[in-house]
Each structure stands twice: as C-alpha cells, then as structure tokens.
Amino acid sequence: MSASRIEYSEKYADDHNEYRHVILPKELAKTLPKSRLLTEAEWRGIGVQQSRGWTHYAIHRPEPHILLFRRALGTDPQTGRIDPELERQARDEYKGQFGLRAK
C-alpha cells in the first residue's frame, strides 16, 4: 500500500491540544484493528508520517479509515516532549485567535 495515498488534514487546536486527522485508503483501513487505538509503532508501520508527540486518540466509527490524532500544545516536534515556552506561546496564540484574554 502506498504511503503517498495517505492524506493529512491541516492542524487545528483548542486551548489544550492540537489535532489533525489522517485519511487512509479504505483498503488499508480494513486491515487495522477495529476495537482499539493504534500504537505509534503501528501507525508509523502502515506509512503515517508525522513529527513526534502525536497520539491516536479516538476511533471515528462511521469512517474507520480516518485516524484522529492529538498532541499537547507546546510539544516539541523533534523530541515529542512538552516545552513550557512553546506551550505558553501556543496557548497565547490560541487565545489571540479567539479574542480571549491571557490569565
């Protein structure tokens, strides 16, 4: 199965996490476990390519070929660890987008 047929959404966020969804070819999705989330080794093993820190967090039952991922705001994409300064910047950016005041 070609990884070039895997589609990636833009990232979107709330005040705690950033999210993205990954759309797999339906033929590939049919080979995946139906009742549990994928480990990082599993989703990387089928050709999903993302920076570090992403977690497969939910199964979208109506469309199981769409994998839902999230990671904490401020996650360093090189290490997968939360960087307090990156987290502050990401939260400030999120609040600025929605006109919320920083606390």
All heavy atoms as an XYZ file, in Angstrom:
854
protein
N       0.858     -1.180      0.000
C       0.000      0.000      0.000
C       0.896      1.233      0.000
O       1.814      1.340      0.792
C      -0.893     -0.030      1.230
C      -1.943      1.040      1.272
S      -3.091      1.079     -0.108
C      -3.739     -0.570     -0.087
N       0.638      2.140     -0.849
C       1.465      3.332     -0.996
C       1.137      4.391      0.051
O      -0.015      4.793      0.208
C       1.251      3.906     -2.393
O       1.887      5.144     -2.502
N       2.179      4.835      0.750
C       2.003      5.908      1.730
C       1.614      7.212      1.045
O       1.066      8.103      1.686
C       3.283      6.096      2.542
N       1.853      7.310     -0.271
C       1.501      8.544     -0.986
C      -0.013      8.717     -1.106
O      -0.484      9.799     -1.403
C       2.146      8.558     -2.373
O       1.601      7.527     -3.170
N      -0.770      7.668     -0.840
C      -2.226      7.765     -0.901
C      -2.820      8.170      0.440
O      -4.030      8.292      0.572
C      -2.815      6.438     -1.379
C      -2.415      6.154     -2.830
C      -3.125      5.005     -3.469
N      -4.553      5.018     -3.224
C      -5.266      3.916     -2.980
N      -4.693      2.741     -2.935
N      -6.552      3.995     -2.772
N      -1.999      8.346      1.458
C      -2.459      8.791      2.772
C      -2.582     10.311      2.734
O      -1.676     11.001      2.279
C      -1.481      8.338      3.880
C      -1.445      6.803      3.944
C      -1.861      8.938      5.221
C      -0.392      6.235      4.874
N      -3.726     10.818      3.206
C      -3.974     12.268      3.207
C      -3.946     12.797      4.635
O      -4.422     12.130      5.550
C      -5.336     12.568      2.586
C      -5.442     12.156      1.134
C      -6.823     12.427      0.566
O      -7.453     13.435      0.962
O      -7.277     11.623     -0.260
N      -3.435     14.014      4.793
C      -3.289     14.638      6.106
C      -4.062     15.948      6.152
O      -3.960     16.759      5.243
C      -1.811     14.933      6.391
C      -0.953     13.695      6.378
C      -0.441     13.191      5.183
C      -0.664     13.013      7.549
C       0.344     12.049      5.164
C       0.124     11.869      7.542
C       0.621     11.395      6.344
O       1.385     10.251      6.338
N      -4.803     16.155      7.231
C      -5.515     17.424      7.397
C      -4.538     18.491      7.877
O      -3.431     18.196      8.340
C      -6.630     17.279      8.430
O      -6.091     17.224      9.749
N      -4.989     19.719      7.790
C      -4.277     20.798      8.465
C      -4.451     20.575      9.962
O      -5.389     19.921     10.414
C      -4.868     22.159      8.068
C      -4.651     22.512      6.611
C      -3.190     22.704      6.263
O      -2.455     23.290      7.084
O      -2.790     22.252      5.176
N      -3.558     21.160     10.752
C      -3.705     21.069     12.201
C      -4.753     22.074     12.669
O      -4.923     23.137     12.067
C      -2.371     21.361     12.897
C      -1.338     20.279     12.629
C      -0.072     20.519     13.413
C       0.795     21.501     12.668
N       2.109     21.679     13.282
N      -5.459     21.718     13.717
C      -6.409     22.621     14.363
C      -6.230     22.436     15.862
O      -5.592     21.467     16.291
C      -7.843     22.376     13.889
C      -8.258     20.924     13.782
C      -9.025     20.320     14.786
C      -7.897     20.153     12.681
C      -9.417     18.989     14.685
C      -8.282     18.816     12.581
C      -9.042     18.244     13.583
O      -9.426     16.940     13.493
N      -6.738     23.359     16.676
C      -6.404     23.326     18.103
C      -7.552     23.806     18.966
O      -8.467     24.482     18.503
C      -5.170     24.193     18.365
N      -7.462     23.443     20.235
C      -8.262     24.069     21.274
C      -7.258     24.617     22.286
O      -6.074     24.746     21.963
C      -9.283     23.092     21.888
C      -8.661     21.887     22.567
O      -7.448     21.908     22.916
O      -9.379     20.899     22.773
N      -7.698     24.939     23.484
C      -6.758     25.548     24.427
C      -5.864     24.547     25.149
O      -5.046     24.937     25.975
C      -7.491     26.448     25.428
C      -8.515     25.699     26.255
O      -9.007     24.644     25.814
O      -8.842     26.186     27.346
N      -5.950     23.264     24.833
C      -5.097     22.246     25.461
C      -4.289     21.434     24.460
O      -3.169     21.034     24.757
C      -5.942     21.270     26.289
C      -6.658     21.910     27.419
N      -6.031     22.356     28.547
C      -7.973     22.202     27.581
C      -6.920     22.890     29.367
N      -8.110     22.814     28.795
N      -4.862     21.153     23.303
C      -4.235     20.252     22.336
C      -4.301     20.803     20.927
O      -5.127     21.655     20.613
C      -4.958     18.893     22.320
C      -4.823     18.148     23.609
O      -3.739     17.741     24.002
N      -5.945     17.953     24.297
N      -3.425     20.267     20.083
C      -3.585     20.453     18.644
C      -4.007     19.106     18.088
O      -3.712     18.056     18.670
C      -2.329     21.004     17.987
C      -1.090     20.185     18.113
C       0.117     20.867     17.466
O      -0.058     21.689     16.547
O       1.232     20.560     17.881
N      -4.726     19.142     16.991
C      -5.333     17.948     16.414
C      -5.067     17.901     14.921
O      -4.803     18.912     14.297
C      -6.854     17.967     16.607
C      -7.292     18.075     18.034
C      -7.488     19.314     18.636
C      -7.516     16.929     18.792
C      -7.890     19.418     19.959
C      -7.928     17.017     20.119
C      -8.110     18.266     20.688
O      -8.504     18.359     21.999
N      -5.178     16.707     14.384
C      -5.205     16.518     12.938
C      -5.830     15.165     12.675
O      -5.865     14.307     13.548
C      -3.827     16.628     12.323
C      -2.989     15.397     12.422
C      -1.722     15.399     11.592
N      -1.656     16.416     10.587
C      -0.519     16.942     10.127
N       0.624     16.502     10.587
N      -0.538     17.861      9.197
N      -6.349     15.006     11.500
C      -6.846     13.685     11.122
C      -6.101     13.228      9.877
O      -5.600     14.029      9.101
C      -8.364     13.653     10.953
C      -8.908     14.632      9.973
N      -9.241     15.922     10.312
C      -9.188     14.507      8.660
C      -9.702     16.554      9.255
N      -9.681     15.719      8.237
N      -6.005     11.916      9.773
C      -5.280     11.286      8.685
C      -6.255     10.342      7.987
O      -6.907      9.525      8.638
C      -4.059     10.513      9.223
C      -3.366      9.742      8.126
C      -3.081     11.468      9.912
N      -6.367     10.496      6.683
C      -7.298      9.677      5.911
C      -6.499      8.594      5.181
O      -5.638      8.892      4.354
C      -8.083     10.541      4.910
C      -8.821     11.660      5.653
C      -9.047      9.674      4.105
C      -9.430     12.709      4.758
N      -6.813      7.353      5.535
C      -6.144      6.205      4.927
C      -6.948      5.697      3.735
O      -8.174      5.843      3.711
C      -6.039      5.063      5.937
C      -5.315      5.336      7.239
C      -5.426      4.124      8.161
C      -3.864      5.691      6.984
N      -6.284      5.060      2.785
C      -7.046      4.354      1.753
C      -7.932      3.311      2.438
O      -7.497      2.647      3.392
C      -5.960      3.684      0.901
C      -4.705      4.459      1.193
C      -4.840      4.940      2.595
N      -9.154      3.169      1.990
C     -10.089      2.249      2.660
C      -9.587      0.815      2.679
O      -9.809      0.091      3.642
C     -11.475      2.352      2.025
C     -12.142      3.666      2.360
C     -13.538      3.761      1.810
C     -14.122      5.125      2.189
N     -15.488      5.298      1.714
N      -8.865      0.401      1.637
C      -8.332     -0.964      1.608
C      -7.353     -1.183      2.762
O      -7.309     -2.252      3.353
C      -7.607     -1.267      0.291
C      -8.316     -0.850     -0.973
C      -8.075      0.613     -1.320
O      -6.938      1.029     -1.597
O      -9.079      1.361     -1.311
N      -6.542     -0.184      3.043
C      -5.577     -0.281      4.140
C      -6.289     -0.299      5.485
O      -5.955     -1.081      6.376
C      -4.584      0.887      4.076
C      -3.556      0.980      5.203
C      -2.717     -0.285      5.289
C      -2.677      2.195      5.002
N      -7.288      0.532      5.641
C      -8.022      0.614      6.905
C      -8.679     -0.718      7.259
O      -8.805     -1.051      8.442
C      -9.062      1.721      6.842
N      -9.070     -1.483      6.264
C      -9.716     -2.776      6.511
C      -8.794     -3.763      7.213
O      -9.260     -4.713      7.829
C     -10.213     -3.387      5.198
C     -11.393     -2.648      4.616
C     -11.798     -3.255      3.274
C     -12.922     -2.442      2.652
N     -13.300     -2.927      1.319
N      -7.483     -3.545      7.138
C      -6.522     -4.463      7.752
C      -6.185     -4.092      9.200
O      -5.477     -4.843      9.859
C      -5.201     -4.486      6.948
O      -4.541     -3.218      7.074
C      -5.448     -4.815      5.483
N      -6.696     -2.976      9.682
C      -6.347     -2.478     11.023
C      -7.293     -3.014     12.086
O      -8.438     -3.349     11.791
C      -6.386     -0.946     11.028
C      -5.443     -0.253     10.050
C      -5.642      1.252     10.117
C      -4.005     -0.630     10.328
N      -6.830     -3.056     13.345
C      -7.718     -3.469     14.442
C      -8.911     -2.526     14.533
O      -8.773     -1.317     14.356
C      -6.847     -3.343     15.691
C      -5.471     -3.055     15.242
C      -5.505     -2.687     13.809
N     -10.090     -3.067     14.810
C     -11.312     -2.258     14.838
C     -11.670     -1.766     16.243
O     -12.403     -0.808     16.398
C     -12.497     -3.074     14.310
C     -12.280     -3.680     12.952
C     -12.364     -2.655     11.854
C     -12.300     -3.295     10.490
N     -11.055     -3.162      9.798
N     -11.168     -2.443     17.270
C     -11.653     -2.162     18.622
C     -10.629     -1.518     19.543
O     -10.837     -1.463     20.746
C     -12.152     -3.465     19.255
O     -11.086     -4.391     19.312
N      -9.525     -1.040     18.993
C      -8.530     -0.378     19.836
C      -7.762      0.659     19.037
O      -7.757      0.641     17.805
C      -7.574     -1.387     20.451
C      -6.691     -2.088     19.452
C      -5.643     -2.959     20.141
N      -4.832     -3.672     19.165
C      -3.799     -3.136     18.513
N      -3.453     -1.885     18.722
N      -3.122     -3.859     17.648
N      -7.106      1.543     19.767
C      -6.295      2.579     19.144
C      -4.965      1.993     18.698
O      -4.502      0.984     19.244
C      -6.061      3.712     20.140
C      -7.343      4.380     20.652
C      -7.014      5.361     21.767
C      -8.081      5.067     19.528
N      -4.344      2.636     17.726
C      -3.052      2.178     17.233
C      -1.924      2.766     18.060
O      -1.985      3.931     18.479
C      -2.857      2.593     15.778
C      -3.871      2.085     14.764
C      -3.538      2.619     13.380
C      -3.929      0.575     14.764
N      -0.894      1.982     18.268
C       0.317      2.492     18.907
C       1.088      3.313     17.878
O       0.846      3.210     16.663
C       1.218      1.354     19.399
O       1.701      0.630     18.250
C       0.483      0.416     20.352
N       2.041      4.084     18.346
C       2.857      4.864     17.413
C       3.586      3.940     16.438
O       3.651      4.222     15.239
C       3.857      5.733     18.165
C       4.688      6.590     17.241
C       5.583      7.583     17.943
O       5.480      7.742     19.166
O       6.397      8.216     17.237
N       4.110      2.827     16.925
C       4.810      1.891     16.040
C       3.868      1.356     14.960
O       4.279      1.198     13.799
C       5.398      0.742     16.855
N       2.618      1.105     15.315
C       1.652      0.590     14.332
C       1.313      1.625     13.277
O       1.321      1.323     12.079
C       0.378      0.118     15.040
C       0.573     -1.159     15.824
C      -0.629     -1.540     16.657
O      -1.280     -0.639     17.256
O      -0.930     -2.746     16.707
N       0.980      2.862     13.695
C       0.595      3.832     12.672
C       1.784      4.258     11.823
O       1.643      4.499     10.632
C      -0.220      5.002     13.201
C       0.264      5.859     14.318
C      -0.112      5.779     15.628
C       1.141      6.986     14.232
N       0.490      6.771     16.362
C       1.261      7.533     15.530
C       1.840      7.595     13.195
C       2.057      8.639     15.825
C       2.621      8.709     13.471
C       2.733      9.207     14.771
N       2.962      4.310     12.410
C       4.143      4.589     11.580
C       4.413      3.410     10.636
O       4.823      3.596      9.498
C       5.367      4.865     12.448
C       5.312      6.229     13.130
C       6.637      6.637     13.715
N       6.526      7.846     14.511
C       6.491      9.083     14.016
N       6.540      9.284     12.720
N       6.389     10.118     14.837
N       4.160      2.193     11.112
C       4.394      0.997     10.321
C       3.519      0.888      9.079
O       3.898      0.230      8.116
N       2.355      1.527      9.095
C       1.488      1.495      7.904
C       1.740      2.694      6.984
O       1.067      2.853      5.979
C      -0.011      1.408      8.274
C      -0.452      2.620      9.099
C      -0.308      0.097      8.966
C      -1.956      2.728      9.294
N       2.705      3.543      7.369
C       3.095      4.632      6.473
C       2.659      6.022      6.882
O       2.912      6.977      6.157
N       2.016      6.170      8.051
C       1.650      7.507      8.515
C       2.923      8.218      8.967
O       3.705      7.671      9.757
C       0.619      7.447      9.667
C       0.341      8.837     10.225
C      -0.676      6.801      9.175
N       3.151      9.417      8.451
C       4.361     10.173      8.749
C       3.990     11.497      9.411
O       3.324     12.334      8.794
C       5.153     10.431      7.474
C       5.612      9.169      6.798
C       6.337      9.435      5.494
O       6.503     10.566      5.065
N       6.780      8.371      4.851
N       4.418     11.655     10.657
C       4.176     12.884     11.413
C       5.367     13.122     12.328
O       6.115     12.200     12.630
C       2.932     12.748     12.299
C       1.675     12.385     11.557
C       0.482     12.381     12.471
O      -0.198     13.377     12.589
N       0.223     11.255     13.123
N       5.502     14.358     12.790
C       6.543     14.652     13.762
C       6.200     13.969     15.089
O       5.130     13.379     15.252
C       6.687     16.167     13.933
O       5.444     16.741     14.288
N       7.080     14.048     16.032
C       6.917     13.345     17.305
C       5.839     13.970     18.181
O       5.522     15.138     18.061
C       8.235     13.323     18.062
C       9.304     12.583     17.305
C      10.510     12.346     18.169
N      11.557     11.714     17.420
C      11.668     10.398     17.249
N      10.795      9.595     17.771
N      12.663      9.903     16.548
N       5.280     13.146     19.059
C       4.329     13.629     20.053
C       2.866     13.362     19.742
O       2.008     13.548     20.598
N       2.549     12.917     18.531
C       1.163     12.665     18.156
C       0.695     11.329     18.722
O       1.441     10.360     18.759
C       0.993     12.648     16.638
C       1.171     13.996     16.014
C       2.300     14.466     15.405
C       0.218     15.050     15.966
N       2.092     15.749     14.969
C       0.822     16.137     15.305
C      -1.095     15.194     16.416
C       0.159     17.338     15.082
C      -1.754     16.393     16.184
C      -1.129     17.451     15.527
N      -0.572     11.296     19.165
C      -1.190     10.088     19.706
C      -2.512      9.835     18.985
O      -3.307     10.760     18.814
C      -1.480     10.267     21.213
O      -0.264     10.568     21.879
C      -2.084      9.027     21.816
N      -2.727      8.602     18.579
C      -4.019      8.202     18.019
C      -4.980      8.129     19.207
O      -4.804      7.302     20.087
C      -3.867      6.846     17.324
C      -5.122      6.324     16.710
N      -5.402      4.976     16.663
C      -6.165      6.938     16.107
C      -6.556      4.793     16.053
N      -7.044      5.971     15.712
N      -5.966      9.025     19.258
C      -6.768      9.167     20.474
C      -8.229      8.738     20.348
O      -8.922      8.631     21.365
C      -6.707     10.600     21.008
C      -7.564     11.591     20.250
C      -8.840     11.924     20.704
C      -7.117     12.197     19.090
C      -9.637     12.828     20.029
C      -7.899     13.097     18.404
C      -9.150     13.401     18.876
O      -9.931     14.289     18.197
N      -8.728      8.503     19.139
C     -10.140      8.132     19.015
C     -10.373      7.383     17.713
O      -9.648      7.565     16.733
C     -11.036      9.365     19.064
N     -11.398      6.544     17.739
C     -11.842      5.832     16.549
C     -13.155      6.471     16.112
O     -14.094      6.581     16.898
C     -12.052      4.335     16.845
C     -10.720      3.695     17.260
C     -12.656      3.617     15.642
C     -10.846      2.286     17.797
N     -13.194      6.921     14.882
C     -14.402      7.529     14.314
C     -15.187      6.406     13.641
O     -14.946      6.058     12.489
C     -14.009      8.625     13.323
C     -15.153      9.390     12.775
N     -16.079     10.016     13.569
C     -15.531      9.628     11.491
C     -16.985     10.610     12.802
N     -16.671     10.387     11.543
N     -16.102      5.792     14.393
C     -16.789      4.573     13.941
C     -17.457      4.695     12.558
O     -17.364      3.770     11.766
C     -17.821      4.132     14.978
C     -17.207      3.814     16.317
C     -17.030      2.334     16.518
N     -16.477      2.105     17.846
C     -15.344      1.481     18.066
N     -14.647      1.008     17.071
N     -14.896      1.314     19.288
N     -18.112      5.826     12.240
C     -18.733      5.892     10.905
C     -17.708      5.845      9.762
O     -18.040      5.434      8.659
C     -19.468      7.229     10.904
C     -19.620      7.602     12.330
C     -18.453      6.987     13.052
N     -16.481      6.309     10.038
C     -15.451      6.339      8.997
C     -14.129      5.832      9.586
O     -13.229      6.615      9.885
C     -15.288      7.760      8.460
C     -16.544      8.287      7.788
C     -16.385      9.709      7.313
O     -16.180     10.601      8.148
O     -16.463      9.908      6.088
N     -13.989      4.517      9.762
C     -12.802      3.976     10.434
C     -11.501      4.184      9.660
O     -10.430      3.982     10.214
C     -13.126      2.487     10.597
C     -14.169      2.203      9.592
C     -14.943      3.480      9.401
N     -11.583      4.617      8.412
C     -10.368      4.908      7.644
C      -9.797      6.293      7.983
O      -8.735      6.652      7.493
C     -10.640      4.794      6.138
C     -11.605      5.810      5.628
N     -12.960      5.748      5.903
C     -11.412      6.914      4.865
C     -13.554      6.787      5.320
N     -12.637      7.500      4.689
N     -10.486      7.044      8.848
C      -9.989      8.342      9.293
C      -9.446      8.182     10.707
O     -10.188      7.860     11.629
C     -11.085      9.416      9.243
C     -11.591      9.573      7.811
C     -10.558     10.743      9.796
C     -12.742     10.546      7.655
N      -8.139      8.387     10.862
C      -7.493      8.283     12.164
C      -7.431      9.669     12.792
O      -7.041     10.640     12.132
C      -6.073      7.725     12.023
C      -5.934      6.377     11.321
C      -4.467      5.952     11.281
C      -6.786      5.321     11.986
N      -7.804      9.771     14.053
C      -7.819     11.045     14.769
C      -6.612     11.106     15.705
O      -6.418     10.216     16.535
C      -9.121     11.177     15.554
C     -10.399     11.045     14.718
C     -11.626     11.009     15.615
C     -10.498     12.147     13.699
N      -5.826     12.166     15.561
C      -4.607     12.341     16.354
C      -4.661     13.640     17.138
O      -5.292     14.612     16.719
C      -3.378     12.391     15.434
C      -3.047     11.076     14.800
C      -3.582     10.729     13.575
C      -2.199     10.179     15.427
C      -3.284      9.517     12.977
C      -1.896      8.955     14.848
C      -2.430      8.627     13.620
N      -3.943     13.650     18.274
C      -3.780     14.880     19.045
C      -2.421     14.854     19.723
O      -1.791     13.818     19.877
C      -4.887     15.044     20.076
C      -4.784     14.102     21.245
C      -5.862     14.366     22.271
N      -5.861     13.286     23.251
C      -6.887     12.951     23.982
N      -8.023     13.601     23.870
N      -6.792     11.970     24.843
N      -1.985     16.060     20.112
C      -0.813     16.198     20.964
C      -0.972     17.491     21.755
O      -1.657     18.429     21.323
C       0.492     16.156     20.185
C       0.773     17.344     19.314
C       2.141     17.210     18.673
N       2.342     18.246     17.677
C       3.340     18.272     16.833
N       4.247     17.316     16.844
N       3.458     19.237     15.950
N      -0.356     17.519     22.907
C      -0.474     18.680     23.790
C       0.116     19.913     23.118
O       1.127     19.824     22.399
C       0.232     18.410     25.108
N      -0.514     21.060     23.344
C       0.067     22.311     22.859
C       1.461     22.458     23.440
O       1.695     22.127     24.607
C      -0.790     23.506     23.296
C      -2.115     23.703     22.577
C      -2.847     24.910     23.158
C      -1.927     23.881     21.080
N       2.357     22.954     22.639
C       3.720     23.171     23.109
C       4.624     21.962     22.986
O       5.753     21.977     23.483
N       4.165     20.923     22.307
C       5.004     19.745     22.122
C       6.112     20.065     21.120
O       5.855     20.579     20.039
C       4.178     18.552     21.612
O       3.175     18.254     22.580
C       5.044     17.330     21.386
N       7.337     19.769     21.503
C       8.475     19.951     20.611
C       8.410     18.854     19.543
O       8.442     17.665     19.878
C       9.772     19.838     21.412
C      11.009     20.078     20.575
O      11.071     19.588     19.422
O      11.940     20.729     21.075
N       8.296     19.218     18.264
C       8.142     18.201     17.224
C       9.381     17.321     17.034
O       9.296     16.246     16.460
C       7.837     19.007     15.962
C       8.290     20.382     16.242
C       8.238     20.578     17.724
N      10.528     17.759     17.526
C      11.749     16.955     17.413
C      11.836     15.892     18.493
O      12.296     14.785     18.243
C      12.989     17.858     17.497
C      13.083     18.874     16.391
C      13.252     18.231     15.024
O      14.021     17.292     14.865
N      12.517     18.727     14.048
N      11.399     16.239     19.722
C      11.548     15.321     20.856
C      10.249     14.643     21.263
O      10.273     13.600     21.910
C      12.085     16.062     22.089
O      11.097     17.006     22.532
C      13.398     16.768     21.790
N       9.107     15.274     20.954
C       7.817     14.760     21.407
C       7.505     15.143     22.840
O       6.498     14.723     23.393
N       8.348     15.967     23.447
C       8.129     16.395     24.835
C       7.579     17.818     24.867
O       7.857     18.619     23.977
C       9.441     16.349     25.610
C       9.975     14.949     25.756
C      11.157     14.910     26.716
N      11.609     13.558     26.884
C      12.710     13.065     26.342
N      13.484     13.824     25.602
N      13.043     11.811     26.548
N       6.813     18.107     25.912
C       6.239     19.449     26.048
C       7.328     20.417     26.507
O       8.018     20.167     27.488
C       5.068     19.456     27.043
C       3.950     18.555     26.509
C       4.552     20.879     27.277
C       2.814     18.343     27.476
N       7.469     21.497     25.773
C       8.395     22.570     26.111
C       7.552     23.689     26.715
O       6.661     24.215     26.044
C       9.099     23.042     24.839
C      10.040     24.209     25.073
O       9.620     25.211     25.688
O      11.191     24.129     24.609
N       7.799     24.063     27.985
C       6.957     25.074     28.644
C       6.851     26.394     27.864
O       5.782     26.999     27.814
C       7.625     25.287     30.002
C       8.367     24.010     30.252
C       8.814     23.537     28.897
N       7.939     26.819     27.232
C       7.892     28.068     26.471
C       7.052     27.905     25.206
O       6.249     28.773     24.877
C       9.306     28.543     26.124
C       9.348     29.841     25.334
C       8.668     31.030     26.015
O       8.513     31.043     27.255
O       8.281     31.972     25.291
N       7.210     26.792     24.508
C       6.372     26.535     23.339
C       4.903     26.410     23.733
O       4.013     26.873     23.016
C       6.820     25.250     22.627
C       8.159     25.271     21.899
C       8.484     23.884     21.346
C       8.146     26.303     20.789
N       4.651     25.803     24.896
C       3.272     25.662     25.374
C       2.657     27.031     25.635
O       1.527     27.301     25.228
C       3.248     24.814     26.644
C       1.844     24.608     27.191
C       1.838     23.786     28.472
O       2.864     23.703     29.161
O       0.771     23.241     28.773
N       3.398     27.920     26.297
C       2.898     29.266     26.572
C       2.608     30.008     25.272
O       1.546     30.619     25.110
C       3.902     30.057     27.423
C       3.388     31.449     27.826
C       4.477     32.344     28.378
N       5.544     32.609     27.420
C       5.432     33.439     26.368
N       4.292     34.069     26.123
N       6.441     33.625     25.558
N       3.535     29.923     24.319
C       3.351     30.596     23.030
C       2.115     30.060     22.301
O       1.331     30.832     21.745
C       4.587     30.419     22.148
C       5.792     31.179     22.619
C       7.043     30.826     21.811
O       6.990     30.073     20.841
N       8.176     31.371     22.229
N       1.937     28.746     22.317
C       0.798     28.133     21.626
C      -0.522     28.544     22.283
O      -1.499     28.842     21.603
C       0.944     26.615     21.608
N      -0.553     28.571     23.608
C      -1.775     28.979     24.308
C      -2.083     30.455     24.039
O      -3.237     30.819     23.814
C      -1.657     28.733     25.812
C      -1.746     27.270     26.168
C      -1.694     27.078     27.685
N      -1.496     25.701     28.026
C      -2.463     24.788     28.121
N      -3.703     25.129     27.889
N      -2.184     23.548     28.443
N      -1.057     31.297     24.055
C      -1.256     32.721     23.763
C      -1.777     32.912     22.339
O      -2.670     33.721     22.095
C       0.038     33.509     23.955
C       0.435     33.673     25.416
O      -0.384     33.340     26.308
O       1.576     34.102     25.670
N      -1.223     32.147     21.393
C      -1.683     32.241     20.002
C      -3.138     31.800     19.888
O      -3.944     32.445     19.221
C      -0.807     31.367     19.107
C      -1.186     31.436     17.648
C      -0.286     30.579     16.775
O       0.919     30.492     17.056
O      -0.815     29.988     15.822
N      -3.492     30.712     20.564
C      -4.874     30.231     20.545
C      -5.808     31.296     21.111
O      -6.834     31.616     20.509
C      -4.993     28.934     21.349
C      -6.431     28.490     21.532
C      -7.104     27.826     20.517
C      -7.125     28.776     22.707
C      -8.426     27.443     20.663
C      -8.450     28.398     22.858
C      -9.095     27.733     21.846
O     -10.397     27.370     21.992
N      -5.451     31.853     22.253
C      -6.301     32.880     22.881
C      -6.416     34.110     21.993
O      -7.485     34.714     21.899
C      -5.754     33.233     24.251
C      -5.941     32.109     25.258
C      -5.307     32.435     26.593
C      -5.497     31.267     27.546
N      -4.836     31.520     28.833
N      -5.323     34.485     21.329
C      -5.355     35.630     20.430
C      -6.274     35.413     19.239
O      -6.957     36.332     18.788
N      -6.329     34.193     18.748
C      -7.191     33.884     17.603
C      -8.664     34.056     17.951
O      -9.481     34.362     17.088
C      -6.961     32.438     17.142
C      -5.666     32.220     16.435
C      -5.454     30.758     16.085
O      -6.208     29.885     16.499
N      -4.405     30.480     15.320
N      -8.990     33.850     19.211
C     -10.394     33.899     19.610
C     -10.720     35.099     20.509
O     -11.793     35.140     21.097
C     -10.779     32.573     20.297
C     -10.752     31.423     19.345
C      -9.650     30.593     19.279
C     -11.786     31.203     18.445
C      -9.593     29.546     18.376
C     -11.732     30.165     17.547
C     -10.639     29.342     17.499
N      -9.781     36.028     20.591
C     -10.039     37.232     21.365
C     -10.159     36.991     22.862
O     -10.830     37.758     23.553
N      -9.517     35.952     23.349
C      -9.567     35.633     24.780
C      -8.384     36.309     25.475
O      -7.299     36.402     24.922
C      -9.498     34.118     24.997
C     -10.568     33.311     24.270
C     -10.281     31.814     24.434
C     -11.942     33.631     24.814
N      -8.609     36.723     26.674
C      -7.533     37.358     27.422
C      -6.669     36.311     28.103
O      -7.175     35.314     28.587
C      -8.092     38.302     28.488
C      -8.784     39.474     27.891
C      -9.308     40.343     28.982
N      -9.898     41.512     28.368
C      -9.831     42.706     28.880
N      -9.235     42.901     30.041
N     -10.375     43.723     28.281
N      -5.377     36.575     28.137
C      -4.461     35.673     28.854
C      -4.707     35.815     30.340
O      -5.000     36.899     30.833
C      -3.011     36.028     28.527
N      -4.628     34.694     31.061
C      -4.851     34.713     32.518
C      -3.546     34.780     33.248
O      -2.556     34.321     32.851
C      -5.619     33.462     32.952
C      -7.013     33.471     32.430
C      -7.747     32.226     32.906
C      -9.162     32.227     32.376
N      -9.907     31.078     32.762
